[in-house]
Amino acid sequence: MRIFVIAGETSGDTHAAALLSELESLRPGLEIAGLGGPKLHALSPQVEDWTHDAAVVGLWDVLRRYGWFRRKFREALDQLALEKPDAVLFVDYPGFNLRMAKALQPRRPALKLLYYISPQVWAWNRARIPRMARWLDRMFCIFPFEKDLYEKSGLHTDFVGHPMAAKIEPAGDEARNPDLLALLPGSREREVRKIFPVMLGAAKQILARRPRTVFASAASSEKLQILMRGMAAKAGVGCDIGLRNAGDLMLTASAGLVASGTATLEATLCGLPYALVYKIAPLTYIVGRAVVKVPYLGMANLLAGKEIVKEFIQHDATPDSLASEALRLLDDVSCRRSMRDEFTAVRAQLITPSSTTPARAILNALALP
């Protein structure tokens, strides 16, 4: 069996590599090619590591790199025509992947088009769902409410659980440093440049009111580590910025300030009391406000159906507001306990039986034993 995978971001690379590794154990001899990141490339050298260039944030980034994306799109189409895989596995990354699915739709049913980790079209463009039903053979979603949305449009959909929910064991206060605040501004340079200075400004205010507080952060690359250390030095804030997995900090810090995205759900599953921070280019924010149709940005809040984590968005994300919330989380035991109780309920929604793994669902979709 031959699968062509397309994942354009770090989180997609991680989840796709875990899925395909399990699939490889179930189907020895599986051939994997495509576009991904370092983990998929390590699994199969036929997967090009492109995530450093492909992971963009916001409308301006996409427009600035349009020519490059167009070239990669054509190269992928040519490679698919040459290699003739049994299936294409799209992993999140909707801007590229949905266009590719549309382009490949005429090759069905000989070529199976599968989508793992649904794009969040339910938040910004539900009109795309019927079109996706025409383009795709199967959707494997990681949030429970997505299944009904897609199946109402005729797309066969499996809820396969969230890949992080079964792997992460939450930690309580007893396992944490009571004075450690995690500052997690994201894994992309553009979002770090927007968000980390605000977090550092909050850190200065926190130190003035709570001098024993210590700060730590996680950098996803040496380049980002150098940038973040320079920003912290300029702000006059001592912060341990390591080349580490953010999840490690989420299990040891008492509280955190976390950039909106996959990391906020990981923080939820780790049991880290945190505040969500979202700050992007003004044009991207204006466009986003016009199209996003959900009451919250954070998935924990969406799944809970209420605000269990405070969200500081754009102009509300100030050093003052972040410092006040961080101090509340650091010093209020009952607040942290209540938040973790809510996190436990969210976690329960994301777990499926061990027999319902994404890899087994793919075998079922391809009618393979």
ABEGO torsion letter per residue (X at the ends): XBBBBBBABAAAAAAAAAAAAAAAAABBGBBBBEBBBAAAAAABAABBBAAAAABBBEAAAAAAAAAAAAAAAAAAAAAAAAAGBABBBBBEGAAAAAAAAAAAAAAOAABBBBBBGBBBAAAABAAAAAAAAAABABBBBABAAAAAAAAAAGBBBBBAEBAAAAABBBBBAAABBAABBBBBAEABAAAAAAAAAAAAAAAAAAAAABAABBBBBBBABAAAAAAAAAAAAAAGBBBBBBBBBAAAAAAABABBBBBBEAAAAAAAAAGBBBBBBBBBBAAAAAAAAAABABABABAAAAAAGBBABBBBBEAABBAAAAAAAAAAAAABAAAAAAAAAAAAAAAAAABBBAABBAAAAAAAAAGBX
